[in-house]
Amino acid sequence: MARGRLTPERESELYNAVLDLLREVGYDALTMDAIATRTRSSKATLYRQWGSKPELVASAMRCTKPHDIGQVNTGSLRGDFLALAGMAEEHKMAEDAALMRGLFHAVHTNPDLLQALREVLIEPEVASFHDMVQRAVDRGEIAADNPAVKYLIHMLVGAFVTRQIIEGTPPDPAFLQSYLDSVVFPALGV
């Protein structure tokens, strides 16, 4: 959907307000009225720009990500993964983990949210991730037929999501690096 009427600064302000509201009230209680009030926008503007609450939330998630994994290319899979782990900021990861857990819950009862998140956030991230892994295969770092390759993204998402649940603490760069060294790299033969 075209978003030509908003300046990048205004769009960023709006996205951050949407995520703040999500953290405060959760997806189900989030309303376009509340977003309009918080952002000093009209609901008509919000619907014209994004079409629906799920599309606005998915766009906010995508556009406020601090890093683009598609831009990470250190020349080795190990370097790429360690760079991704190093990008994690402990405070931000705690906020993001709580937000993601709330959204994971919401997608079970909101198929439109799940579809919007898949189209706007998940599929582009997965494509960038697969490109990163394919570069490693092309360089000969991992075998294309390694059975762990098809579960790689599951392993990484699992580490991010489950640390808070199991240990009561958000994943941080040290945990992620240890997880990579202990689980992911051995599974890949790296």
Buried (B, 14 or more C-beta within 10 A) or exposed (E): EEEEEBEEEEBBBBBBBBBBBBEEEBBEEBEBEBBBEBBEBEEEBBBEBBEBBBBBBBBBBBBEEEEEBEEBEEEBBBEBBBBBBEBBBBEEBBBBBBBBEBBEEBBEEBEEBBBBBBBBBBEBBEEBBEEBBEBBBEEEBBEEEBEBBEEBBEBBEEBBBEBBEEEEEBBBBEBBBEBBBEBBBEBBEB
